[in-house]
Amino acid sequence: MSSGTDVRLLPKVANPMESISEERKAPSFPVRDLTYWIDGGKRVTEMKERIMLEFERDPLWRINDHPNLTLAETRERAMSKVRRLADLAVSRPLDETMLRLSIVSVLDPGFWTRFGVHFGLFFGALQGQATASQLAYWMEKGALSMQGITGCFGMTELGHGSNVAGLETTATLDEKTDEFVVHSPTLTATKWWIGGAAHTATHCAVYAQLIVKGKCYGTKTFVVQLRDTQTFQLMAGVNIGDLGKKMGRDQIDNGWIRFTYVRIPRSNMLMKHTKVTRAGDVIAPPLAQLAYGALIQGRVSMVSDSANVAKRALTIATRYASVRRQFGQGGESETKLLDYPIHQHRLLPLMAQTFAMIFAAREMTANYQHLMGELGELGEDNQGAAVQGAIKNLKETHATSAGLKAFCTWMCLNIIDQCRQSLGGHGYSAYTGLSQAYSDFAVHCTWEGDNTILTLQCGRYLVATALDARKGQPLPDNLAYLKDTVSADGSAAPKACKGDSADQVSALATLTAAWSSVAANAIRSAVRDFETGLAKGLSKDNAYEFSSAARLHAARMHTYTYLLQRFAAQVDQSPAALRPVLTLLARLFGAHSAVQHSGEFLQAGFYSGAQVDALKAFVNTACADVRKDGVPLTDAFGYTDYMVNSPLGRYDGNVYEKYFDIVTSLNPAKPVPYFDSLIKPLLERTTDTDAGPELEIDQEE
């Protein structure tokens, strides 16, 4: 017979609102000042707060019922918001519009895609590739304001994605009529995953092979009308279908497009770079790579988006961990999840990663804006030192943005899922905010360039830059650590950490040097593999393929180094009151990442086994120290409860009541619709069976 337990020994039930209030009593830094630093100043923070409040009070922007909407309702809800945001986009200052869109990317990522297909991709193609007169023409048609034109972006095909040069759609010049004939010659030439095509777009920026007088001049961009702007009927030769349900972002109406000898005016080819005359002469730009500057924008924006989405995920997980309690001593309150060292290790290195992404995104955006300014100031002749400088910056920005886009989107997707798992069973609910966030964000690892392909592009740049450095070419600032690898044989004297204590091996300057050493070592390995390929008689391109695994690894190590370098730079520039907490986070990012890749540091000769153990000890201490500021750090992200959109991430900690309210309000009790047709027959079925006729042989027995 069980003796039972004295009820006085049962754990005390703690008030979750009191639990989270405890977390805010003594932050080690001024929370509001950190918000200003993250956002880029007080003015930006106040503008962000105003925009969030506008969304929250607008009935069109109800978001807490998204999990219960059908596909059709989701798309209709998204479309109902387009006009209002389009009007704001053309009437408000550009910086406010960009901030509003960055908020939308977290608030309603599917709508952000639907809206961004027109303004970011279609209109972005016009801005980047149209001549001044062409841009003026399409703006007069309503391309900016969405008055008369809604656009989509037709690059991806059923059979081709990352290999843009291999696209099969053709645009052939008919010199007699001064028209291009756009055609999908094969099934795999069908434009696929085209956002806005299924229901919305009237025009498309189509990427197709330029064919003039029987010669192919590569992939160029053409504006093709898809639907009559008055009747919305498909234009002759245009076939469009709906791709239907997706893993996430159902707000966007992705579709497929097939062209059958569709005729467009010659002037519908965007000719800022390559030009085709009435006589059929093709005038190629002296520096064709200048055309790719505009294509970097999407990658840069996804670095920022990764940081912003990660901030939301960590706000939910960290606040919940500060109120959720499990296990404890008899008669006392159970222990907060955030007080368990293993939970600290689970979440707080992700917090450090998020801050690293925030600061890398800031610098990447500034570099991109500087690059576009340089490209915009170039003269028509495309000659001289200014052009060469712009080309160098373009290559560096292209490679860095490729590596960061891949690394940060992979990192953010992992952060979302780790935060979701940290919520336990509640993380599986569609109403707690992270299951849908994962489904919506996953596409970031594929679009605007598959992450593996982009990482390889970054690795190719690293190999080429290291080889150029051997020949005396100057290194860009973020690759200055390669100065030790430019000897003729590619060798370098390994650097080693001189200290042994946890504080010495984890000093920010030491960690920066450590990661620089590891990245340089990885690039040297990639160069060796490339040169081995050449020695085997492979062509240059095949030698790059031969070294692809090493290039991928080199790009990942370089990106870790870049993130830590940018983080360290922000620490140096930060206000004195913020420097201690930012330094701690930067050290945690560098040290935790190093522990995860400890073999690289041992191989590079920077840390010994004992020093790696000291580094692990620092990570333990750092997690415990960051834990004290865990909730204030999420407060500094500056997201309102409306933006967080999760009962488990509420600012006031009232998680259980609000979770119960949202579940019950969106799922009211009602009769089971299939009781009579399915459940009742199941319950009332009989298991009696007909035994069949009696057999004579059985009677004889």
C-alpha positions as semicolon CSV with decimal commas, in nm:
position;residue;x (nm);y (nm);z (nm)
1;M;0,000;0,000;0,000
2;S;0,141;0,341;-0,104
3;S;0,213;0,583;0,178
4;G;0,148;0,890;-0,046
5;T;0,308;1,233;-0,016
6;D;0,237;1,504;0,234
7;V;0,051;1,777;0,042
8;R;0,270;2,033;0,217
9;L;0,564;1,894;0,019
10;L;0,402;1,952;-0,319
11;P;0,577;2,223;-0,521
12;K;0,440;2,573;-0,480
13;V;0,278;2,714;-0,793
14;A;0,463;3,032;-0,886
15;N;0,297;3,330;-1,049
16;P;0,443;3,359;-1,403
17;M;0,401;3,735;-1,408
18;E;0,599;3,767;-1,086
19;S;0,858;3,528;-1,229
20;I;0,929;3,746;-1,532
21;S;0,916;4,063;-1,327
22;E;1,205;3,928;-1,119
23;E;1,415;3,908;-1,436
24;R;1,392;4,284;-1,495
25;K;1,492;4,406;-1,150
26;A;1,863;4,464;-1,208
27;P;1,981;4,454;-1,571
28;S;2,353;4,513;-1,612
29;F;2,298;4,765;-1,891
30;P;2,050;5,040;-1,989
31;V;1,790;4,846;-2,189
32;R;1,655;5,141;-2,384
33;D;2,005;5,248;-2,488
34;L;2,072;4,901;-2,627
35;T;1,747;4,921;-2,825
36;Y;1,868;5,248;-2,978
37;W;2,206;5,090;-3,058
38;I;2,048;4,785;-3,223
39;D;1,802;4,994;-3,426
40;G;2,050;5,258;-3,531
41;G;1,938;5,547;-3,312
42;K;1,652;5,688;-3,108
43;R;1,476;5,830;-3,414
44;V;1,463;5,488;-3,581
45;T;1,337;5,319;-3,264
46;E;1,057;5,571;-3,223
47;M;0,962;5,536;-3,589
48;K;0,959;5,157;-3,553
49;E;0,733;5,179;-3,248
50;R;0,493;5,410;-3,431
51;I;0,475;5,175;-3,729
52;M;0,415;4,870;-3,507
53;L;0,129;5,054;-3,334
54;E;-0,024;5,149;-3,670
55;F;-0,026;4,784;-3,774
56;E;-0,166;4,669;-3,440
57;R;-0,462;4,908;-3,457
58;D;-0,543;4,838;-3,822
59;P;-0,818;4,570;-3,853
60;L;-0,665;4,456;-4,183
61;W;-0,355;4,346;-3,995
62;R;-0,510;4,095;-3,760
63;I;-0,256;3,810;-3,741
64;N;-0,339;3,591;-3,441
65;D;-0,592;3,384;-3,639
66;H;-0,359;3,296;-3,927
67;P;-0,327;2,929;-3,826
68;N;-0,700;2,873;-3,883
69;L;-0,725;3,029;-4,231
70;T;-0,765;2,820;-4,545
71;L;-0,535;2,865;-4,844
72;A;-0,794;3,080;-5,022
73;E;-0,862;3,289;-4,711
74;T;-0,489;3,336;-4,651
75;R;-0,434;3,470;-5,002
76;E;-0,739;3,695;-4,989
77;R;-0,635;3,835;-4,650
78;A;-0,291;3,912;-4,790
79;M;-0,430;4,082;-5,101
80;S;-0,659;4,301;-4,888
81;K;-0,350;4,468;-4,738
82;V;-0,165;4,541;-5,063
83;R;-0,337;4,866;-5,159
84;R;-0,284;5,033;-4,823
85;L;0,082;4,942;-4,808
86;A;0,135;5,040;-5,171
87;D;-0,011;5,385;-5,104
88;L;0,218;5,427;-4,804
89;A;0,519;5,309;-5,004
90;V;0,485;5,591;-5,258
91;S;0,372;5,862;-5,016
92;R;0,615;5,819;-4,726
93;P;0,993;5,875;-4,714
94;L;1,209;5,589;-4,840
95;D;1,372;5,517;-4,502
96;E;1,029;5,484;-4,340
97;T;0,910;5,253;-4,619
98;M;1,214;5,030;-4,583
99;L;1,168;5,013;-4,206
100;R;0,799;4,933;-4,250
101;L;0,885;4,648;-4,486
102;S;1,145;4,509;-4,245
103;I;0,875;4,500;-3,976
104;V;0,633;4,330;-4,215
105;S;0,894;4,062;-4,290
106;V;0,868;3,950;-3,927
107;L;0,501;4,027;-3,873
108;D;0,363;3,854;-4,183
109;P;0,643;3,701;-4,393
110;G;0,405;3,558;-4,654
111;F;0,254;3,900;-4,721
112;W;0,603;4,052;-4,726
113;T;0,683;3,814;-5,009
114;R;0,367;3,894;-5,201
115;F;0,428;4,266;-5,172
116;G;0,801;4,235;-5,224
117;V;0,766;4,042;-5,549
118;H;0,637;4,360;-5,713
119;F;0,835;4,629;-5,531
120;G;1,155;4,439;-5,464
121;L;1,190;4,203;-5,759
122;F;0,987;4,338;-6,052
123;F;1,045;4,708;-5,987
124;G;1,397;4,628;-5,867
125;A;1,469;4,470;-6,206
126;L;1,348;4,788;-6,375
127;Q;1,561;5,008;-6,150
128;G;1,872;4,797;-6,197
129;Q;1,848;4,708;-6,565
130;A;1,629;4,963;-6,747
131;T;1,763;5,272;-6,916
132;A;1,649;5,608;-6,782
133;S;1,388;5,643;-7,054
134;Q;1,263;5,286;-7,006
135;L;1,230;5,334;-6,631
136;A;1,039;5,658;-6,685
137;Y;0,807;5,478;-6,930
138;W;0,723;5,195;-6,689
139;M;0,682;5,433;-6,396
140;E;0,435;5,634;-6,604
141;K;0,251;5,306;-6,665
142;G;0,219;5,264;-6,288
143;A;0,503;5,025;-6,209
144;L;0,600;5,207;-5,889
145;S;0,256;5,284;-5,751
146;M;0,087;4,957;-5,862
147;Q;-0,168;5,168;-6,050
148;G;-0,214;4,987;-6,380
149;I;0,061;4,730;-6,338
150;T;0,134;4,453;-6,091
151;G;0,459;4,275;-6,161
152;C;0,631;3,945;-6,099
153;F;0,982;3,811;-6,151
154;G;1,032;3,530;-6,401
155;M;1,375;3,382;-6,350
156;T;1,339;3,028;-6,208
157;E;1,230;2,748;-6,441
158;L;1,107;2,397;-6,385
159;G;1,446;2,265;-6,497
160;H;1,680;2,544;-6,384
161;G;1,726;2,749;-6,068
162;S;2,075;2,849;-5,958
163;N;2,221;2,810;-6,308
164;V;2,077;3,128;-6,456
165;A;2,307;3,099;-6,757
166;G;2,136;2,770;-6,841
167;L;1,779;2,903;-6,858
168;E;1,591;2,769;-7,158
169;T;1,332;3,041;-7,227
170;T;1,426;3,228;-7,544
171;A;1,370;3,582;-7,670
172;T;1,442;3,590;-8,043
173;L;1,458;3,917;-8,236
174;D;1,226;3,944;-8,537
175;E;1,397;4,217;-8,737
176;K;1,105;4,251;-8,977
177;T;0,860;4,356;-8,706
178;D;1,111;4,502;-8,457
179;E;0,983;4,261;-8,191
180;F;1,116;3,990;-7,965
181;V;0,942;3,654;-7,971
182;V;0,943;3,503;-7,619
183;H;0,903;3,126;-7,615
184;S;0,920;2,826;-7,380
185;P;1,069;2,560;-7,610
186;T;1,051;2,271;-7,361
187;L;0,853;2,162;-7,056
188;T;1,154;2,237;-6,837
189;A;1,160;2,592;-6,975
190;T;0,830;2,659;-6,794
191;K;0,877;2,944;-6,548
192;W;0,820;2,792;-6,203
193;W;0,771;2,924;-5,850
194;I;0,684;3,266;-5,991
195;G;0,535;3,465;-5,702
196;G;0,227;3,662;-5,802
197;A;0,182;3,478;-6,132
198;A;-0,113;3,260;-6,033
199;H;-0,361;3,539;-5,948
200;T;-0,208;3,883;-5,936
201;A;0,054;3,987;-6,192
202;T;-0,019;4,173;-6,514
203;H;0,346;4,190;-6,621
204;C;0,659;3,986;-6,568
205;A;1,032;4,061;-6,577
206;V;1,127;3,752;-6,776
207;Y;1,482;3,619;-6,787
208;A;1,545;3,462;-7,127
209;Q;1,826;3,381;-7,370
210;L;1,878;3,671;-7,611
211;I;1,892;3,537;-7,967
212;V;1,975;3,771;-8,255
213;K;2,052;3,657;-8,610
214;G;2,094;3,299;-8,497
215;K;2,342;3,378;-8,219
216;C;2,280;3,352;-7,844
217;Y;2,402;3,641;-7,629
218;G;2,316;3,502;-7,287
219;T;2,041;3,566;-7,036
220;K;1,881;3,910;-7,044
221;T;1,565;4,062;-6,896
222;F;1,244;4,136;-7,088
223;V;0,914;4,284;-6,970
224;V;0,629;4,062;-7,091
225;Q;0,262;4,142;-7,038
226;L;0,077;3,843;-6,894
227;R;-0,280;3,969;-6,857
228;D;-0,500;4,238;-7,006
229;T;-0,505;4,516;-6,746
230;Q;-0,877;4,580;-6,804
231;T;-1,027;4,231;-6,841
232;F;-0,747;4,040;-6,661
233;Q;-0,765;3,776;-6,934
234;L;-0,439;3,607;-7,028
235;M;-0,259;3,754;-7,327
236;A;-0,227;3,548;-7,644
237;G;0,036;3,277;-7,610
238;V;0,055;3,301;-7,229
239;N;-0,046;3,003;-7,015
240;I;-0,046;3,030;-6,634
241;G;-0,125;2,784;-6,356
242;D;-0,132;2,778;-5,977
243;L;0,135;2,585;-5,780
244;G;-0,105;2,551;-5,487
245;K;-0,017;2,461;-5,129
246;K;0,342;2,508;-5,010
247;M;0,547;2,440;-4,699
248;G;0,497;2,803;-4,591
249;R;0,419;3,156;-4,709
250;D;0,082;3,062;-4,854
251;Q;-0,001;3,432;-4,879
252;I;0,191;3,445;-5,207
253;D;0,023;3,301;-5,516
254;N;0,314;3,116;-5,675
255;G;0,244;2,994;-6,026
256;W;0,392;2,861;-6,347
257;I;0,410;3,042;-6,682
258;R;0,457;2,906;-7,035
259;F;0,513;3,129;-7,335
260;T;0,421;3,022;-7,687
261;Y;0,569;3,266;-7,938
262;V;0,465;3,575;-7,743
263;R;0,555;3,897;-7,922
264;I;0,676;4,204;-7,735
265;P;0,826;4,534;-7,860
266;R;1,205;4,538;-7,890
267;S;1,203;4,823;-7,636
268;N;1,066;4,582;-7,374
269;M;1,414;4,437;-7,337
270;L;1,579;4,620;-7,047
271;M;1,886;4,781;-7,204
272;K;2,078;4,961;-6,932
273;H;2,369;4,727;-7,002
274;T;2,335;4,515;-7,319
275;K;2,158;4,695;-7,606
276;V;1,999;4,572;-7,930
277;T;1,951;4,819;-8,215
278;R;1,672;4,832;-8,474
279;A;1,916;4,683;-8,723
280;G;1,983;4,386;-8,498
281;D;2,323;4,493;-8,370
282;V;2,402;4,374;-8,018
283;I;2,606;4,620;-7,814
284;A;2,753;4,451;-7,508
285;P;2,877;4,659;-7,214
286;P;3,255;4,677;-7,170
287;L;3,211;4,537;-6,818
288;A;2,917;4,297;-6,819
289;Q;2,955;4,215;-6,450
290;L;2,821;4,560;-6,361
291;A;2,474;4,422;-6,439
292;Y;2,489;4,196;-6,135
293;G;2,505;4,475;-5,878
294;A;2,128;4,504;-5,855
295;L;2,090;4,128;-5,793
296;I;2,280;4,148;-5,462
297;Q;2,003;4,343;-5,288
298;G;1,790;4,038;-5,210
299;R;2,079;3,860;-5,042
300;V;2,164;4,163;-4,832
301;S;1,803;4,200;-4,717
302;M;1,794;3,835;-4,611
303;V;2,090;3,885;-4,379
304;S;1,888;4,156;-4,202
305;D;1,576;3,941;-4,213
306;S;1,765;3,654;-4,049
307;A;1,863;3,877;-3,758
308;N;1,511;4,018;-3,720
309;V;1,337;3,680;-3,726
310;A;1,591;3,533;-3,484
311;K;1,518;3,820;-3,243
312;R;1,151;3,722;-3,236
313;A;1,223;3,351;-3,184
314;L;1,458;3,421;-2,895
315;T;1,213;3,665;-2,737
316;I;0,953;3,387;-2,725
317;A;1,188;3,115;-2,602
318;T;1,376;3,323;-2,344
319;R;1,069;3,482;-2,187
320;Y;0,895;3,145;-2,168
321;A;1,205;2,990;-2,009
322;S;1,192;3,258;-1,740
323;V;0,837;3,166;-1,633
324;R;0,816;2,793;-1,709
325;R;0,914;2,587;-1,406
326;Q;0,994;2,219;-1,380
327;F;1,110;2,003;-1,091
328;G;1,242;2,129;-0,760
329;Q;1,273;2,058;-0,389
330;G;0,971;1,949;-0,190
331;G;0,755;2,234;-0,068
332;E;0,938;2,494;-0,274
333;S;0,864;2,647;-0,614
334;E;0,986;2,449;-0,910
335;T;1,301;2,565;-1,088
336;K;1,285;2,804;-1,384
337;L;1,399;2,649;-1,709
338;L;1,637;2,939;-1,756
339;D;1,812;2,849;-1,431
340;Y;1,918;2,509;-1,560
341;P;2,271;2,524;-1,708
342;I;2,171;2,297;-1,996
343;H;1,889;2,535;-2,093
344;Q;2,132;2,824;-2,077
345;H;2,359;2,636;-2,315
346;R;2,055;2,568;-2,532
347;L;1,948;2,931;-2,578
348;L;2,214;3,183;-2,483
349;P;2,476;3,099;-2,749
350;L;2,190;3,155;-2,995
351;M;2,141;3,498;-2,839
352;A;2,508;3,573;-2,908
353;Q;2,469;3,448;-3,267
354;T;2,173;3,680;-3,315
355;F;2,368;3,985;-3,203
356;A;2,646;3,883;-3,442
357;M;2,394;3,875;-3,726
358;I;2,248;4,212;-3,626
359;F;2,584;4,386;-3,656
360;A;2,693;4,198;-3,970
361;A;2,364;4,295;-4,136
362;R;2,424;4,660;-4,048
363;E;2,768;4,662;-4,210
364;M;2,658;4,455;-4,510
365;T;2,372;4,697;-4,579
366;A;2,605;4,997;-4,555
367;N;2,857;4,833;-4,790
368;Y;2,583;4,753;-5,042
369;Q;2,451;5,108;-5,036
370;H;2,805;5,240;-5,088
371;L;2,853;5,000;-5,379
372;M;2,530;5,103;-5,549
373;G;2,630;5,466;-5,509
374;E;2,962;5,391;-5,679
375;L;2,794;5,206;-5,964
376;G;2,540;5,485;-6,010
377;E;2,814;5,744;-6,052
378;L;3,001;5,559;-6,328
379;G;3,017;5,726;-6,665
380;E;2,905;5,577;-6,995
381;D;3,258;5,478;-7,099
382;N;3,302;5,240;-6,803
383;Q;3,675;5,304;-6,799
384;G;3,932;5,431;-6,552
385;A;4,032;5,382;-6,190
386;A;3,681;5,453;-6,058
387;V;3,542;5,167;-6,263
388;Q;3,815;4,928;-6,156
389;G;3,755;5,022;-5,793
390;A;3,382;4,966;-5,835
391;I;3,445;4,627;-5,996
392;K;3,669;4,525;-5,706
393;N;3,406;4,633;-5,453
394;L;3,135;4,457;-5,653
395;K;3,326;4,128;-5,643
396;E;3,393;4,159;-5,271
397;T;3,034;4,257;-5,190
398;H;2,897;3,979;-5,410
399;A;3,111;3,717;-5,238
400;T;3,055;3,847;-4,886
401;S;2,679;3,878;-4,934
402;A;2,667;3,528;-5,082
403;G;2,848;3,378;-4,783
404;L;2,651;3,579;-4,529
405;K;2,314;3,509;-4,691
406;A;2,381;3,136;-4,676
407;F;2,536;3,133;-4,330
408;C;2,281;3,363;-4,163
409;T;1,973;3,197;-4,311
410;W;2,104;2,855;-4,207
411;M;2,180;2,997;-3,863
412;C;1,841;3,162;-3,825
413;L;1,652;2,849;-3,932
414;N;1,840;2,655;-3,666
415;I;1,767;2,923;-3,406
416;I;1,393;2,906;-3,483
417;D;1,387;2,529;-3,447
418;Q;1,601;2,519;-3,134
419;C;1,376;2,783;-2,976
420;R;1,068;2,585;-3,082
421;Q;1,204;2,267;-2,929
422;S;1,287;2,453;-2,607
423;L;0,914;2,523;-2,563
424;G;0,849;2,152;-2,517
425;G;0,515;2,024;-2,641
426;H;0,375;2,377;-2,664
427;G;0,625;2,452;-2,938
428;Y;0,433;2,217;-3,166
429;S;0,121;2,433;-3,144
430;A;0,048;2,662;-3,436
431;Y;-0,066;2,926;-3,185
432;T;0,267;2,966;-3,004
433;G;0,440;3,121;-3,302
434;L;0,744;2,914;-3,397
435;S;0,616;2,615;-3,596
436;Q;0,486;2,844;-3,870
437;A;0,792;3,066;-3,840
438;Y;1,009;2,766;-3,929
439;S;0,793;2,676;-4,229
440;D;0,787;3,036;-4,349
441;F;1,161;3,095;-4,307
442;A;1,290;2,769;-4,459
443;V;1,261;2,903;-4,814
444;H;1,529;3,161;-4,734
445;C;1,783;2,880;-4,762
446;T;1,684;2,825;-5,125
447;W;1,564;3,139;-5,299
448;E;1,791;3,423;-5,409
449;G;2,050;3,148;-5,458
450;D;2,071;2,801;-5,305
451;N;2,281;2,826;-4,990
452;T;2,533;2,561;-5,091
453;I;2,585;2,723;-5,432
454;L;2,626;3,067;-5,275
455;T;2,874;2,932;-5,021
456;L;3,076;2,780;-5,304
457;Q;3,074;3,115;-5,485
458;C;3,215;3,277;-5,173
459;G;3,477;3,001;-5,151
460;R;3,576;3,055;-5,514
461;Y;3,632;3,423;-5,443
462;L;3,846;3,337;-5,140
463;V;4,068;3,104;-5,344
464;A;4,102;3,357;-5,625
465;T;4,183;3,638;-5,381
466;A;4,448;3,428;-5,205
467;L;4,610;3,348;-5,540
468;D;4,601;3,714;-5,644
469;A;4,760;3,811;-5,313
470;R;5,057;3,588;-5,393
471;K;5,108;3,799;-5,704
472;G;5,117;4,119;-5,501
473;Q;4,754;4,227;-5,531
474;P;4,624;4,415;-5,224
475;L;4,385;4,232;-4,993
476;P;4,044;4,372;-4,894
477;D;4,015;4,467;-4,529
478;N;3,804;4,168;-4,427
479;L;4,066;3,933;-4,572
480;A;4,368;4,105;-4,422
481;Y;4,435;3,790;-4,219
482;L;4,551;3,626;-4,544
483;K;4,868;3,832;-4,538
484;D;5,039;3,531;-4,382
485;T;4,940;3,306;-4,672
486;V;5,082;3,496;-4,965
487;S;5,421;3,328;-4,981
488;A;5,505;3,152;-5,304
489;D;5,442;2,804;-5,164
490;G;5,126;2,907;-4,979
491;S;5,269;2,815;-4,639
492;A;5,253;3,024;-4,326
493;A;5,397;3,002;-3,977
494;P;5,113;2,898;-3,748
495;K;5,015;3,139;-3,476
496;A;4,945;3,008;-3,128
497;C;4,756;3,132;-2,824
498;K;4,998;3,233;-2,551
499;G;4,770;3,217;-2,246
500;D;4,620;2,917;-2,069
501;S;4,349;3,055;-1,840
502;A;3,983;3,076;-1,941
503;D;4,000;3,456;-1,952
504;Q;4,315;3,455;-2,164
505;V;4,198;3,206;-2,427
506;S;3,858;3,379;-2,453
507;A;3,972;3,741;-2,475
508;L;3,801;3,906;-2,771
509;A;4,127;3,994;-2,943
510;T;4,250;3,636;-2,892
511;L;3,930;3,489;-3,035
512;T;3,949;3,718;-3,338
513;A;4,307;3,609;-3,401
514;A;4,207;3,246;-3,347
515;W;3,928;3,258;-3,602
516;S;4,150;3,446;-3,848
517;S;4,409;3,170;-3,815
518;V;4,148;2,897;-3,871
519;A;3,996;3,077;-4,171
520;A;4,339;3,133;-4,327
521;N;4,421;2,766;-4,276
522;A;4,095;2,661;-4,441
523;I;4,159;2,891;-4,738
524;R;4,512;2,752;-4,775
525;S;4,363;2,402;-4,787
526;A;4,116;2,508;-5,055
527;V;4,398;2,667;-5,258
528;R;4,603;2,347;-5,229
529;D;4,309;2,137;-5,352
530;F;4,254;2,379;-5,642
531;E;4,620;2,365;-5,740
532;T;4,616;1,986;-5,709
533;G;4,331;1,982;-5,957
534;L;4,526;2,198;-6,198
535;A;4,829;1,970;-6,158
536;K;4,613;1,674;-6,256
537;G;4,546;1,847;-6,587
538;L;4,197;1,972;-6,500
539;S;4,065;2,293;-6,648
540;K;4,029;2,594;-6,420
541;D;3,655;2,540;-6,374
542;N;3,699;2,168;-6,310
543;A;3,979;2,240;-6,064
544;Y;3,737;2,460;-5,874
545;E;3,489;2,172;-5,873
546;F;3,765;1,939;-5,755
547;S;3,820;2,171;-5,458
548;S;3,448;2,228;-5,388
549;A;3,438;2,058;-5,048
550;A;3,739;2,259;-4,930
551;R;3,593;2,579;-5,077
552;L;3,266;2,523;-4,893
553;H;3,450;2,473;-4,565
554;A;3,674;2,774;-4,625
555;A;3,373;2,996;-4,688
556;R;3,207;2,881;-4,366
557;M;3,521;2,947;-4,159
558;H;3,566;3,285;-4,326
559;T;3,207;3,382;-4,251
560;Y;3,245;3,294;-3,883
561;T;3,554;3,516;-3,884
562;Y;3,372;3,800;-4,063
563;L;3,085;3,787;-3,813
564;L;3,322;3,799;-3,516
565;Q;3,525;4,082;-3,672
566;R;3,212;4,290;-3,727
567;F;3,090;4,212;-3,376
568;A;3,422;4,322;-3,227
569;A;3,413;4,644;-3,430
570;Q;3,065;4,723;-3,296
571;V;3,184;4,661;-2,941
572;D;3,461;4,917;-2,992
573;Q;3,214;5,172;-3,129
574;S;2,940;5,112;-2,872
575;P;2,858;5,346;-2,580
576;A;3,053;5,272;-2,264
577;A;2,743;5,157;-2,073
578;L;2,675;4,887;-2,333
579;R;3,031;4,769;-2,386
580;P;3,048;4,510;-2,105
581;V;2,738;4,315;-2,210
582;L;2,824;4,338;-2,580
583;T;3,179;4,224;-2,509
584;L;3,046;3,926;-2,315
585;L;2,811;3,834;-2,601
586;A;3,087;3,871;-2,860
587;R;3,320;3,649;-2,656
588;L;3,043;3,392;-2,611
589;F;2,979;3,389;-2,986
590;G;3,348;3,344;-3,070
591;A;3,420;3,090;-2,795
592;H;3,109;2,876;-2,835
593;S;3,160;2,861;-3,212
594;A;3,525;2,768;-3,155
595;V;3,433;2,486;-2,916
596;Q;3,192;2,351;-3,177
597;H;3,479;2,348;-3,429
598;S;3,762;2,273;-3,186
599;G;3,930;2,035;-3,430
600;E;3,994;2,325;-3,668
601;F;4,178;2,520;-3,399
602;L;4,385;2,219;-3,300
603;Q;4,473;2,155;-3,664
604;A;4,566;2,518;-3,721
605;G;4,789;2,500;-3,413
606;F;4,628;2,800;-3,244
607;Y;4,484;2,624;-2,938
608;S;4,612;2,318;-2,755
609;G;4,382;2,056;-2,606
610;A;4,418;2,213;-2,261
611;Q;4,334;2,556;-2,403
612;V;4,019;2,417;-2,565
613;D;3,920;2,285;-2,223
614;A;3,973;2,634;-2,082
615;L;3,758;2,771;-2,362
616;K;3,479;2,529;-2,266
617;A;3,504;2,649;-1,906
618;F;3,461;3,007;-2,024
619;V;3,149;2,912;-2,224
620;N;2,997;2,766;-1,907
621;T;3,069;3,085;-1,714
622;A;2,956;3,312;-1,997
623;C;2,622;3,133;-2,032
624;A;2,559;3,180;-1,660
625;D;2,652;3,549;-1,684
626;V;2,437;3,617;-1,991
627;R;2,150;3,433;-1,822
628;K;2,124;3,720;-1,568
629;D;2,039;3,955;-1,855
630;G;1,844;3,708;-2,068
631;V;1,503;3,876;-2,047
632;P;1,636;4,236;-2,058
633;L;1,826;4,145;-2,377
634;T;1,502;4,032;-2,542
635;D;1,335;4,351;-2,418
636;A;1,608;4,545;-2,598
637;F;1,499;4,386;-2,927
638;G;1,199;4,617;-2,897
639;Y;0,919;4,394;-3,023
640;T;0,568;4,457;-2,890
641;D;0,342;4,168;-2,791
642;Y;0,157;4,220;-3,118
643;M;0,480;4,172;-3,313
644;V;0,587;3,871;-3,108
645;N;0,242;3,718;-3,172
646;S;0,287;3,434;-2,924
647;P;0,118;3,387;-2,587
648;L;0,439;3,225;-2,462
649;G;0,647;3,534;-2,542
650;R;0,432;3,794;-2,370
651;Y;0,611;4,083;-2,204
652;D;0,407;4,051;-1,883
653;G;0,465;3,675;-1,849
654;N;0,094;3,589;-1,844
655;V;0,160;3,298;-2,075
656;Y;-0,081;3,027;-1,961
657;E;-0,394;3,239;-1,943
658;K;-0,331;3,398;-2,283
659;Y;-0,239;3,064;-2,439
660;F;-0,562;2,911;-2,310
661;D;-0,760;3,213;-2,435
662;I;-0,626;3,200;-2,790
663;V;-0,678;2,825;-2,823
664;T;-1,034;2,833;-2,692
665;S;-1,140;3,149;-2,877
666;L;-1,021;3,020;-3,214
667;N;-1,155;2,668;-3,157
668;P;-1,500;2,705;-2,993
669;A;-1,688;2,391;-2,895
670;K;-1,928;2,267;-3,162
671;P;-2,084;1,935;-3,266
672;V;-1,842;1,693;-3,430
673;P;-1,935;1,715;-3,802
674;Y;-1,849;1,356;-3,882
675;F;-2,000;1,190;-3,575
676;D;-2,299;1,037;-3,755
677;S;-2,105;0,940;-4,066
678;L;-1,789;0,797;-3,909
679;I;-1,764;0,790;-3,530
680;K;-2,109;0,645;-3,454
681;P;-2,074;0,361;-3,708
682;L;-1,730;0,285;-3,561
683;L;-1,867;0,262;-3,206
684;E;-2,180;0,065;-3,299
685;R;-2,025;-0,182;-3,535
686;T;-2,063;-0,550;-3,442
687;T;-1,785;-0,803;-3,445
688;D;-2,023;-1,096;-3,498
689;T;-1,945;-1,291;-3,813
690;D;-2,134;-1,559;-4,002
691;A;-1,987;-1,897;-3,903
692;G;-2,095;-2,054;-4,232
693;P;-2,274;-2,390;-4,287
694;E;-2,224;-2,682;-4,054
695;L;-1,996;-2,950;-4,202
696;E;-2,083;-3,319;-4,201
697;I;-1,732;-3,413;-4,109
698;D;-1,762;-3,208;-3,791
699;Q;-2,086;-3,391;-3,703
700;E;-1,915;-3,729;-3,739
701;E;-1,657;-3,629;-3,482
